Amino acid sequence: MSFIKISEQPSLYTDLEKKSVRELLEEINTEDQKVALAVQQAIPQIEKLVTQIVPRVKQGGRIFYLGAGTSGRLGVLDASEIPPTFGMPNTVVIGLIAGGDIALRNPVENAEDDTTKGWEELLAHGINNKDTVIGIAASGTTPYVIGAMHEARKHGILTGCITSNPDSPMAAEADVPIEMVVGPEYVTGSSRMKSGTGQKMILNMITTSVMIQLGRVKGNKMVNMQLSNQKLVDRGTRMIIEELNLPYEQAQTLLLTHGSVKQAVDAYRSGAEQQS
């Protein structure tokens, strides 16, 4: 079967420079509306990957994202949001980008073409068969990602990928390929647009569902979030008020003493049980 890069095909729109700002915005929005539907079609594969990740993380496994350019940046972004949101250490979800941290802000020439660097970086993190490696590439052809996935799979490590093109070389290296077909980009080949939006949605779905399965959410609340600013302290205080029906000052003191909503509620209830 011949591999066609749908993400690189010509835009459905022409003469963009002749359009008004309103026309540009409406057409971009029309295309963006296709993303959620494309992600919806991929839910069975996302589910398959998540259900295999959860038991691994419960045993101490980690999730590694690998990507270049926009894809790499989105992986690093999602990984960096896990500690503050769910109170997990920053060693559970790790984002690696071709070219290293400098590539988060600046393009690094030829970094994505290195077929061995990704695996070398995984080895530096002590990769093992409890871990999961997820490649992110709209094209599905990034050598940095494919090389790492190939070696990971060879070593019995679970591999997944997120791509905008079906039957890609990257998908061939994935135990669970997630193929999100969003179609041609508004600006031809600009995969920071629909492909990037879809990648962000899927990354959110993977880590959020994994964290909920690990018990890091109660009801619908981030009871393990880090109290890194006053807004979050206030939010956590109100969660405790709702849960325990305490005055604001007492709830806040309890929260700051124990460091998270969950630990504060557990400690309060444990103390109440001992007194009864």
DRENPAGU-468428 format. One line per 3 residues: their letters; for each residue x, y, z of N, C-alpha, C. Coordinates in nm, 2 decimals. Each point is the difference from the previous one (the first is absolute). Example, Ala and Ser with C-alpha at 12.3 -4.5 7.8 and 13.67 -1.06 7.14 Angstrom:
2
AS) 1.32/-0.57/0.78/-0.09/0.12/0.00/0.09/0.12/0.00 | -0.04/0.11/-0.07/0.09/0.11/0.00/-0.08/0.11/0.08 $
END
This chain:
276
MSF) 0.09/-0.12/0.00/-0.09/0.12/0.00/0.09/0.13/0.00 | -0.03/0.09/-0.09/0.08/0.12/-0.01/-0.04/0.09/0.11 | 0.11/0.07/0.06/-0.03/0.09/0.11/-0.02/0.14/-0.05 $
IKI) -0.11/0.06/0.03/-0.03/0.13/-0.05/-0.01/0.10/0.12 | 0.08/0.11/0.00/-0.01/0.09/0.11/-0.11/0.10/-0.02 | -0.11/-0.04/0.06/-0.12/0.09/-0.01/0.02/0.13/0.06 $
SEQ) 0.09/0.01/0.11/0.03/0.12/0.06/0.08/0.10/-0.08 | 0.06/-0.05/-0.11/0.08/0.08/-0.09/-0.08/0.04/-0.13 | -0.12/-0.05/-0.01/-0.07/0.03/-0.13/-0.05/0.14/0.00 $
PSL) -0.02/0.06/-0.12/-0.04/0.14/-0.01/-0.12/0.04/0.08 | 0.00/0.12/0.05/-0.11/0.05/0.08/-0.13/0.00/-0.09 | -0.11/-0.01/0.07/-0.13/0.01/-0.08/-0.04/0.14/-0.03 $
YTD) 0.09/0.10/0.04/-0.03/0.14/-0.02/0.12/0.06/-0.08 | -0.03/0.10/-0.09/0.10/0.06/-0.08/0.00/0.15/0.02 | 0.10/0.07/-0.06/0.01/0.15/0.01/-0.03/0.05/0.14 $
LEK) 0.07/-0.05/0.09/-0.02/0.04/0.14/0.03/0.14/0.02 | 0.11/0.05/-0.07/0.04/0.14/0.03/-0.10/0.10/-0.06 | -0.10/-0.04/-0.07/-0.10/0.09/-0.06/-0.13/0.01/0.09 $
KSV) 0.00/-0.08/0.11/-0.12/-0.01/0.08/0.00/0.10/0.11 | -0.12/0.04/0.05/-0.01/0.09/0.12/0.04/-0.08/0.12 | 0.03/0.07/0.11/0.03/-0.06/0.13/-0.12/-0.09/0.04 $
REL) -0.12/0.05/-0.02/-0.12/-0.08/0.04/-0.01/-0.13/-0.08 | 0.03/0.01/-0.13/0.00/-0.13/-0.08/0.10/-0.10/0.05 | 0.12/0.06/0.03/0.11/-0.09/0.04/-0.04/-0.07/0.13 $
LEE) -0.05/0.07/0.10/-0.04/-0.05/0.13/-0.11/-0.11/-0.01 | -0.10/0.04/-0.09/-0.11/-0.10/-0.01/0.04/-0.13/-0.07 | 0.09/0.02/-0.10/0.04/-0.12/-0.07/0.09/-0.09/0.09 $
INT) 0.09/0.06/0.08/0.08/-0.07/0.09/-0.09/-0.07/0.10 | -0.10/0.07/0.05/-0.09/-0.06/0.10/-0.08/-0.12/-0.06 | -0.03/0.01/-0.13/-0.07/-0.11/-0.07/0.09/-0.12/0.00 $
EDQ) 0.12/0.02/-0.03/0.10/-0.12/0.00/0.02/-0.05/0.14 | 0.01/0.09/0.10/0.02/-0.05/0.14/-0.11/-0.08/0.05 | -0.13/0.02/-0.05/-0.11/-0.08/0.05/0.01/-0.14/-0.05 $
KVA) 0.08/-0.03/-0.09/0.02/-0.14/-0.05/0.09/-0.08/0.10 | 0.08/0.07/0.08/0.10/-0.06/0.09/-0.07/-0.09/0.10 | -0.09/0.05/0.07/-0.07/-0.08/0.11/-0.06/-0.13/-0.06 $
LAV) -0.06/0.01/-0.12/-0.06/-0.12/-0.06/0.11/-0.10/-0.04 | 0.11/0.05/-0.05/0.11/-0.09/-0.03/0.06/-0.07/0.12 | 0.01/0.07/0.11/0.04/-0.05/0.13/-0.10/-0.11/0.05 $
QQA) -0.13/0.03/-0.02/-0.11/-0.09/0.04/0.02/-0.13/-0.06 | 0.03/0.00/-0.13/0.02/-0.12/-0.08/0.12/-0.09/0.06 | 0.09/0.07/0.06/0.12/-0.07/0.06/-0.02/-0.05/0.14 $
IPQ) -0.11/0.02/0.06/-0.02/-0.04/0.14/0.03/-0.15/0.03 | -0.05/-0.09/-0.09/0.03/-0.14/0.03/0.15/-0.03/0.02 | 0.09/0.07/-0.09/0.14/-0.02/0.02/0.06/0.07/0.12 $
IEK) -0.06/0.12/0.03/0.05/0.07/0.12/-0.04/-0.09/0.12 | -0.11/-0.05/0.00/-0.05/-0.09/0.11/0.10/-0.12/0.02 | 0.03/-0.06/-0.11/0.09/-0.12/0.00/0.13/0.03/0.06 $
LVT) 0.06/0.12/-0.04/0.12/0.04/0.06/0.00/0.03/0.15 | -0.10/0.08/0.04/-0.02/0.04/0.14/-0.01/-0.13/0.09 | -0.08/-0.09/-0.05/-0.03/-0.12/0.09/0.13/-0.08/0.01 $
QIV) 0.09/0.01/-0.09/0.13/-0.07/0.02/0.10/0.08/0.08 | -0.01/0.14/-0.01/0.09/0.08/0.08/-0.03/-0.01/0.15 | -0.13/0.00/0.04/-0.03/0.02/0.14/0.07/-0.11/0.09 $
PRV) -0.01/-0.13/-0.03/0.06/-0.10/0.08/0.15/0.02/0.01 | 0.06/0.05/-0.11/0.15/0.02/0.00/0.04/0.11/0.09 | -0.08/0.11/0.00/0.03/0.11/0.09/-0.02/-0.04/0.14 $
KQG) -0.10/-0.08/0.03/-0.03/-0.05/0.14/0.12/-0.08/0.05 | 0.08/-0.06/-0.09/0.12/-0.07/0.04/0.12/0.08/0.00 | -0.01/0.13/-0.02/0.11/0.09/0.00/0.05/0.04/-0.14 $
GRI) -0.07/-0.04/-0.10/0.03/0.04/-0.14/-0.02/0.15/-0.03 | 0.06/0.05/-0.11/-0.01/0.14/-0.03/-0.05/0.01/-0.15 | -0.05/0.11/-0.03/-0.04/0.04/-0.14/0.10/0.09/-0.06 $
FYL) 0.06/-0.04/-0.11/0.09/0.09/-0.07/-0.06/0.05/-0.13 | -0.01/0.13/-0.02/-0.04/0.05/-0.13/0.12/0.04/-0.08 | 0.01/-0.03/-0.13/0.11/0.04/-0.09/-0.06/0.07/-0.12 $
GAG) 0.06/0.12/-0.03/-0.05/0.07/-0.12/0.10/0.10/-0.04 | -0.02/0.06/-0.12/0.09/0.11/-0.05/-0.09/0.12/-0.03 | 0.05/0.12/0.01/-0.08/0.12/-0.03/-0.12/0.01/0.08 $
TSG) -0.11/0.04/-0.06/-0.13/0.02/0.07/-0.04/-0.13/0.08 | 0.02/-0.12/-0.06/-0.04/-0.12/0.06/0.08/-0.02/0.13 | 0.13/0.03/0.00/0.09/-0.02/0.11/-0.04/0.10/0.11 $
RLG) -0.03/0.13/-0.04/-0.04/0.10/0.10/-0.13/-0.04/0.07 | -0.09/-0.05/-0.07/-0.13/-0.04/0.06/0.02/-0.12/0.10 | 0.09/-0.09/-0.03/0.03/-0.11/0.09/0.06/0.05/0.13 $
VLD) 0.09/0.10/-0.02/0.07/0.06/0.12/-0.10/0.08/0.08 | -0.09/0.07/-0.07/-0.11/0.08/0.07/-0.09/-0.09/0.08 | -0.05/-0.11/-0.06/-0.09/-0.09/0.07/0.07/-0.06/0.13 $
ASE) 0.13/-0.04/-0.02/0.07/-0.06/0.11/0.02/0.10/0.11 | 0.03/0.12/-0.03/0.03/0.10/0.10/-0.13/0.04/0.08 | -0.12/-0.03/-0.06/-0.12/0.04/0.07/-0.05/-0.11/0.10 $
IPP) 0.07/-0.12/0.00/-0.05/-0.11/0.09/0.03/0.03/0.15 | 0.13/0.04/0.03/0.02/0.03/0.14/-0.09/0.10/0.07 | -0.02/0.12/-0.06/-0.09/0.10/0.06/-0.14/-0.04/0.01 $
TFG) -0.05/-0.08/-0.11/-0.14/-0.03/0.00/-0.04/-0.12/0.08 | 0.09/-0.10/0.01/-0.03/-0.13/0.06/0.09/-0.03/0.12 | 0.10/0.09/0.03/0.09/-0.02/0.11/0.09/-0.12/-0.01 $
MPN) 0.03/-0.04/-0.13/0.09/-0.11/-0.03/0.14/0.05/-0.01 | 0.10/-0.07/0.03/0.14/0.04/-0.03/0.02/0.02/-0.15 | 0.10/0.09/-0.03/0.02/0.03/-0.14/0.08/-0.12/-0.08 $
TVV) 0.01/-0.11/0.07/0.07/-0.12/-0.06/-0.10/-0.10/-0.05 | -0.13/0.03/0.01/-0.10/-0.10/-0.05/-0.03/0.02/-0.14 | -0.02/0.12/-0.05/-0.02/0.03/-0.14/0.11/0.09/-0.04 $
IGL) 0.07/-0.04/-0.10/0.13/0.07/-0.05/-0.01/0.03/-0.15 | 0.01/0.13/-0.03/0.00/0.04/-0.14/0.14/0.02/-0.05 | 0.04/-0.06/-0.11/0.13/0.01/-0.07/-0.03/0.07/-0.13 $
IAG) 0.08/0.10/-0.04/-0.01/0.07/-0.13/0.13/-0.01/-0.07 | 0.00/-0.03/-0.13/0.12/0.00/-0.08/0.07/0.13/0.01 | 0.13/0.00/0.04/0.08/0.12/0.01/0.01/0.05/0.15 $
GDI) -0.07/-0.07/0.09/0.00/0.03/0.14/-0.08/0.13/0.03 | 0.02/0.05/0.12/-0.09/0.11/0.05/0.02/0.13/-0.08 | 0.11/0.02/-0.06/0.02/0.12/-0.08/-0.10/0.00/-0.12 $
ALR) -0.05/-0.12/-0.04/-0.09/-0.02/-0.11/-0.14/0.04/0.04 | -0.03/0.02/0.12/-0.13/0.05/0.05/-0.03/0.14/-0.06 | 0.11/0.08/-0.01/-0.02/0.14/-0.05/0.06/0.02/-0.14 $
NPV) 0.10/-0.08/-0.03/0.07/0.03/-0.13/0.02/-0.13/-0.08 | -0.02/0.00/-0.13/0.03/-0.12/-0.08/0.14/-0.04/0.01 | 0.03/-0.13/0.01/0.13/-0.05/0.00/0.02/-0.08/-0.13 $
ENA) 0.09/0.04/-0.08/0.02/-0.05/-0.13/0.04/-0.15/0.00 | -0.07/-0.08/-0.08/0.02/-0.14/-0.02/-0.02/-0.09/0.12 | -0.05/0.06/0.12/-0.02/-0.08/0.12/-0.10/-0.11/-0.02 $
EDD) -0.10/0.02/-0.08/-0.11/-0.10/-0.02/0.05/-0.11/-0.09 | 0.11/0.02/-0.07/0.05/-0.10/-0.10/0.09/-0.11/0.06 | 0.03/0.02/0.13/0.09/-0.09/0.07/-0.08/-0.13/0.05 $
TTK) 0.03/-0.11/-0.06/-0.07/-0.12/0.03/0.04/-0.07/0.13 | 0.11/0.04/0.06/0.05/-0.07/0.12/-0.02/0.08/0.13 | -0.01/0.14/-0.02/0.00/0.09/0.12/-0.12/-0.03/0.09 $
GWE) -0.11/-0.03/-0.05/-0.12/-0.02/0.09/0.02/-0.12/0.09 | 0.05/-0.11/-0.06/0.03/-0.11/0.09/0.11/0.02/0.10 | 0.10/0.07/-0.04/0.10/0.04/0.09/-0.05/0.08/0.12 $
ELL) -0.09/0.09/-0.03/-0.07/0.08/0.11/-0.08/-0.09/0.09 | -0.07/-0.09/-0.06/-0.08/-0.10/0.08/0.09/-0.08/0.09 | 0.11/-0.05/-0.05/0.09/-0.07/0.08/0.06/0.08/0.12 $
AHG) 0.02/0.13/-0.03/0.05/0.09/0.11/-0.10/0.01/0.11 | -0.13/-0.02/-0.03/-0.10/0.00/0.10/-0.03/-0.14/0.06 | 0.09/-0.10/-0.03/-0.02/-0.13/0.05/-0.13/-0.07/-0.04 $
INN) -0.03/0.01/-0.13/-0.13/-0.06/-0.06/0.00/-0.15/0.03 | -0.12/-0.04/0.04/-0.02/-0.15/0.03/-0.14/-0.04/-0.05 | -0.02/-0.13/0.01/-0.13/-0.06/-0.06/-0.12/0.03/0.08 $
KDT) 0.00/0.08/0.11/-0.12/0.05/0.06/-0.04/0.13/-0.06 | 0.09/0.06/-0.08/-0.03/0.14/-0.05/-0.08/-0.01/-0.13 | -0.04/0.11/-0.05/-0.07/0.01/-0.13/0.06/0.11/-0.08 $
VIG) 0.02/-0.02/-0.12/0.06/0.10/-0.09/-0.11/0.04/-0.11 | -0.03/0.13/0.00/-0.10/0.05/-0.09/0.06/0.10/-0.10 | 0.01/-0.03/-0.12/0.05/0.09/-0.11/-0.11/0.09/-0.04 $
IAA) 0.04/0.13/-0.03/-0.09/0.10/-0.04/0.05/0.06/-0.13 | -0.06/-0.01/-0.11/0.04/0.05/-0.13/-0.12/0.01/-0.10 | -0.04/0.12/-0.04/-0.11/0.01/-0.09/0.03/-0.08/-0.13 $
SGT) 0.13/0.01/-0.05/0.03/-0.06/-0.12/0.01/-0.15/0.01 | 0.04/-0.05/0.12/0.02/-0.14/0.03/0.13/-0.05/-0.06 | 0.09/0.09/-0.03/0.13/-0.03/-0.07/0.13/0.05/0.07 $
TPY) -0.02/0.06/0.12/0.12/0.06/0.07/0.10/-0.10/0.04 | 0.12/0.00/-0.05/0.10/-0.10/0.03/0.04/-0.01/0.15 | 0.01/0.11/0.07/0.03/0.01/0.14/-0.10/-0.09/0.08 $
VIG) -0.13/0.01/-0.04/-0.10/-0.07/0.07/0.00/-0.15/-0.04 | 0.00/-0.02/-0.13/-0.01/-0.14/-0.05/0.12/-0.08/0.05 | 0.12/0.05/0.01/0.11/-0.07/0.04/-0.01/-0.04/0.15 $
AMH) -0.05/0.09/0.08/-0.02/-0.03/0.14/-0.11/-0.10/0.02 | -0.11/0.01/-0.07/-0.11/-0.10/0.01/0.04/-0.14/-0.04 | 0.08/0.00/-0.11/0.05/-0.13/-0.05/0.08/-0.08/0.11 $
EAR) 0.09/0.08/0.06/0.09/-0.06/0.11/-0.09/-0.04/0.12 | -0.09/0.09/0.03/-0.08/-0.03/0.12/-0.08/-0.13/-0.02 | -0.06/-0.01/-0.11/-0.08/-0.12/-0.03/0.08/-0.12/0.00 $
KHG) 0.12/0.01/-0.05/0.10/-0.11/-0.01/0.03/-0.05/0.14 | 0.00/0.09/0.10/0.03/-0.03/0.14/-0.13/-0.03/0.08 | -0.11/-0.03/-0.07/-0.12/-0.04/0.07/-0.07/0.11/0.08 $
ILT) 0.02/0.13/-0.05/-0.06/0.11/0.07/-0.13/0.04/-0.08 | -0.11/0.03/0.06/-0.12/0.04/-0.06/0.02/0.12/-0.08 | -0.04/0.00/-0.13/0.01/0.12/-0.08/-0.14/0.05/-0.06 $
GCI) -0.02/0.13/0.00/-0.12/0.05/-0.06/0.05/0.12/-0.08 | -0.09/0.06/-0.08/0.03/0.12/-0.08/-0.13/0.08/-0.03 | 0.03/0.12/-0.03/-0.11/0.09/-0.04/0.04/0.07/-0.13 $
TSN) -0.08/-0.03/-0.11/0.04/0.05/-0.13/-0.13/0.04/-0.08 | 0.02/0.08/-0.10/-0.11/0.05/-0.08/-0.01/-0.07/-0.13 | 0.09/-0.10/-0.02/0.00/-0.08/-0.13/-0.01/-0.15/0.03 $
PDS) -0.10/-0.06/-0.06/-0.01/-0.15/0.02/0.11/-0.07/-0.07 | 0.03/-0.12/0.06/0.10/-0.09/-0.06/0.14/0.06/-0.02 | 0.04/0.08/0.10/0.13/0.07/-0.01/0.11/-0.09/0.05 $
PMA) 0.12/0.03/-0.03/0.12/-0.08/0.05/0.00/0.01/0.16 | -0.04/0.11/0.06/0.00/0.00/0.14/-0.11/-0.09/0.06 | -0.11/-0.01/-0.06/-0.11/-0.09/0.04/0.04/-0.14/0.00 $
AEA) 0.09/-0.03/-0.10/0.05/-0.14/-0.01/0.09/-0.04/0.12 | 0.05/0.10/0.07/0.08/-0.03/0.12/-0.08/0.00/0.13 | -0.13/0.02/-0.01/-0.08/0.02/0.12/-0.08/-0.12/0.02 $
DVP) -0.01/-0.05/0.13/-0.09/-0.10/0.04/-0.14/0.05/-0.01 | -0.02/0.13/0.03/-0.13/0.06/-0.01/0.01/0.13/-0.07 | -0.02/0.00/-0.13/0.01/0.13/-0.07/-0.14/0.08/0.01 $
IEM) 0.01/0.13/0.03/-0.12/0.08/0.00/0.01/0.09/-0.12 | -0.09/-0.03/-0.09/0.00/0.07/-0.13/-0.12/0.10/-0.01 | 0.03/0.13/0.01/-0.10/0.10/0.01/0.01/0.08/-0.14 $
VVG) -0.10/-0.03/-0.08/0.01/0.05/-0.14/-0.08/0.13/-0.01 | 0.07/0.11/0.02/-0.07/0.13/0.00/0.00/0.07/-0.14 | 0.06/-0.07/-0.10/0.00/0.06/-0.13/0.11/0.10/-0.03 $
PEY) 0.00/0.06/-0.12/0.10/0.11/-0.03/-0.02/0.12/0.09 | 0.12/0.06/0.03/0.00/0.12/0.08/-0.05/0.12/-0.07 | -0.05/0.10/0.07/-0.05/0.13/-0.06/0.12/0.06/-0.08 $
VTG) 0.11/0.02/0.06/0.12/0.03/-0.07/0.08/-0.13/-0.03 | 0.01/-0.03/-0.13/0.05/-0.13/-0.04/0.12/-0.04/0.08 | -0.01/-0.12/0.06/0.12/-0.06/0.07/0.03/0.06/0.14 $
SSR) -0.08/0.10/0.04/0.02/0.06/0.13/-0.06/-0.08/0.11 | 0.07/-0.10/0.05/-0.06/-0.10/0.09/-0.01/0.05/0.14 | 0.05/0.12/0.03/-0.02/0.07/0.13/-0.15/0.03/0.02 $
MKS) -0.08/-0.01/-0.11/-0.14/0.04/0.00/-0.09/-0.11/0.04 | -0.07/-0.07/-0.09/-0.09/-0.10/0.04/0.07/-0.12/0.06 | 0.11/-0.04/-0.05/0.07/-0.12/0.06/0.05/0.03/0.14 $
GTG) 0.05/0.12/0.02/0.04/0.04/0.13/-0.11/0.01/0.10 | -0.12/0.05/-0.04/-0.11/0.01/0.08/-0.05/-0.14/0.04 | 0.00/-0.09/-0.09/-0.05/-0.14/0.02/0.10/-0.07/0.09 $
QKM) 0.13/0.02/-0.02/0.10/-0.06/0.09/-0.02/0.04/0.15 | -0.02/0.13/0.02/-0.02/0.06/0.13/-0.13/-0.07/0.06 | -0.10/-0.02/-0.07/-0.12/-0.06/0.05/0.02/-0.14/0.04 $
ILN) 0.07/-0.08/-0.08/0.03/-0.14/0.03/0.09/-0.01/0.12 | 0.11/0.08/0.00/0.09/0.00/0.12/-0.08/0.03/0.13 | -0.09/0.09/0.00/-0.08/0.03/0.11/-0.09/-0.12/0.04 $
MIT) -0.05/-0.07/-0.10/-0.09/-0.11/0.02/0.08/-0.12/0.07 | 0.12/-0.02/-0.06/0.09/-0.11/0.06/0.03/0.02/0.14 | 0.07/0.12/0.03/0.05/0.02/0.14/-0.11/0.02/0.10 $
TSV) -0.11/0.07/-0.04/-0.11/0.02/0.09/-0.07/-0.13/0.04 | -0.03/-0.08/-0.10/-0.06/-0.13/0.03/0.09/-0.09/0.08 | 0.13/0.00/-0.03/0.09/-0.08/0.08/0.00/0.05/0.14 $
MIQ) 0.01/0.13/0.03/0.01/0.05/0.13/-0.13/-0.02/0.08 | -0.11/0.00/-0.07/-0.13/-0.03/0.07/0.00/-0.15/0.04 | 0.05/-0.08/-0.09/0.00/-0.15/0.03/0.10/-0.02/0.12 $
LGR) 0.10/0.08/0.01/0.09/-0.02/0.11/-0.05/0.07/0.13 | -0.12/0.05/0.00/-0.05/0.06/0.12/0.04/0.14/0.04 | 0.05/0.07/-0.10/0.05/0.14/0.02/-0.11/0.10/-0.01 $
VKG) -0.13/-0.04/-0.02/-0.11/0.09/-0.01/-0.11/-0.06/0.09 | -0.07/0.09/0.07/-0.12/-0.05/0.08/-0.12/0.07/-0.04 | -0.10/-0.08/-0.04/-0.12/0.06/-0.05/0.03/0.06/-0.14 $
NKM) 0.01/0.13/0.00/0.05/0.07/-0.12/0.11/0.10/0.03 | 0.06/-0.02/0.12/0.09/0.11/0.05/0.15/-0.04/0.00 | 0.09/0.10/-0.02/0.14/-0.03/0.00/0.05/0.01/0.15 $
VNM) -0.03/-0.11/0.07/0.03/0.00/0.15/0.15/-0.02/0.03 | 0.08/-0.02/-0.10/0.14/-0.02/0.02/0.08/0.11/-0.06 | -0.06/0.11/-0.05/0.07/0.11/-0.07/0.10/0.06/0.10 $
QLS) 0.11/0.06/-0.06/0.10/0.07/0.07/-0.06/0.14/0.04 | 0.03/0.04/0.12/-0.05/0.13/0.04/0.10/0.11/-0.03 | 0.02/0.02/-0.13/0.11/0.09/-0.05/-0.03/0.15/-0.01 $
NQK) -0.13/0.03/0.02/-0.03/0.14/0.01/-0.13/0.02/0.08 | -0.03/0.13/0.02/-0.12/0.03/0.09/-0.13/-0.05/-0.06 | -0.01/0.01/-0.13/-0.13/-0.05/-0.06/-0.02/-0.15/0.03 $
LVD) 0.11/-0.08/-0.01/-0.02/-0.14/0.03/-0.02/-0.03/0.15 | 0.06/0.08/0.08/-0.02/-0.01/0.15/-0.15/0.02/0.03 | -0.05/0.11/-0.06/-0.14/0.03/0.02/-0.09/-0.11/-0.06 $
RGT) 0.03/-0.05/-0.12/-0.08/-0.11/-0.06/0.00/-0.12/0.09 | 0.12/-0.03/0.05/0.01/-0.12/0.09/-0.07/0.02/0.13 | 0.00/0.12/0.05/-0.07/0.03/0.13/-0.15/-0.02/-0.02 $
RMI) -0.05/0.05/-0.12/-0.14/-0.02/-0.02/-0.04/-0.14/-0.03 | 0.09/-0.08/-0.05/-0.03/-0.15/-0.01/-0.02/-0.06/0.13 | 0.09/0.04/0.10/-0.01/-0.06/0.13/-0.13/0.05/0.07 $
IEE) -0.03/0.12/-0.02/-0.13/0.06/0.06/-0.12/-0.09/-0.05 | 0.00/-0.02/-0.13/-0.10/-0.08/-0.06/-0.01/-0.15/0.05 | 0.12/-0.05/0.03/0.01/-0.14/0.04/-0.03/-0.02/0.15 $
LNL) 0.05/0.10/0.08/0.00/-0.02/0.15/-0.09/0.10/0.07 | -0.05/0.10/-0.07/-0.09/0.11/0.05/0.07/0.07/0.12 | 0.12/0.04/-0.02/0.08/0.08/0.10/0.00/0.15/-0.04 $
PYE) 0.03/0.08/0.10/0.02/0.14/-0.03/0.12/0.02/-0.09 | 0.00/0.12/-0.07/0.11/0.02/-0.10/0.14/-0.01/0.06 | 0.01/0.08/0.11/0.14/0.01/0.06/0.05/-0.14/0.05 $
QAQ) -0.09/-0.08/0.06/0.04/-0.13/0.04/0.03/-0.09/-0.11 | -0.08/0.01/-0.11/0.03/-0.08/-0.12/0.13/0.03/-0.06 | 0.03/0.13/-0.01/0.13/0.05/-0.06/0.12/-0.05/0.09 $
TLL) -0.01/0.01/0.13/0.10/-0.04/0.08/0.03/-0.15/-0.01 | -0.11/-0.08/-0.01/0.01/-0.14/-0.02/0.07/-0.03/-0.13 | -0.04/0.07/-0.10/0.06/-0.02/-0.14/0.15/0.03/0.00 $
LTH) 0.04/0.12/0.06/0.14/0.04/0.00/0.09/-0.09/0.09 | -0.07/-0.06/0.10/0.08/-0.09/0.09/0.03/-0.13/-0.07 | -0.09/-0.05/-0.08/0.01/-0.13/-0.06/0.05/0.00/-0.14 $
GSV) -0.01/0.11/-0.07/0.06/0.02/-0.13/-0.09/-0.04/-0.12 | -0.11/-0.07/0.02/-0.09/-0.03/-0.11/-0.14/-0.02/0.06 | -0.10/0.01/-0.09/-0.14/-0.02/0.04/-0.02/-0.14/0.06 $
KQA) 0.05/-0.10/-0.08/-0.02/-0.14/0.04/0.06/-0.03/0.14 | 0.12/0.05/0.02/0.07/-0.03/0.12/-0.07/0.07/0.12 | -0.04/0.12/-0.03/-0.07/0.08/0.11/-0.13/-0.07/0.04 $
VDA) -0.08/-0.04/-0.10/-0.13/-0.06/0.03/0.02/-0.13/0.07 | 0.10/-0.08/-0.05/0.03/-0.13/0.07/0.04/0.02/0.14 | 0.09/0.10/0.02/0.05/0.02/0.14/-0.11/0.05/0.09 $
YRS) -0.09/0.08/-0.05/-0.11/0.05/0.09/-0.09/-0.11/0.03 | -0.03/-0.08/-0.10/-0.10/-0.11/0.03/0.07/-0.11/0.09 | 0.13/-0.02/-0.01/0.07/-0.09/0.08/-0.01/0.05/0.15 $
GAE) 0.03/0.13/0.01/-0.01/0.06/0.14/-0.14/-0.01/0.06 | -0.10/0.02/-0.08/-0.14/0.00/0.04/-0.03/-0.15/0.05 | 0.05/-0.09/-0.08/-0.03/-0.14/0.04/0.06/-0.04/0.13 $
QQS) 0.12/0.05/0.02/0.08/-0.03/0.12/-0.07/0.06/0.13 | -0.06/0.11/-0.03/-0.07/0.07/0.12/-0.14/-0.06/0.03 | -0.06/-0.07/-0.10/-0.13/-0.05/0.02/0.01/-0.14/0.07 $
END
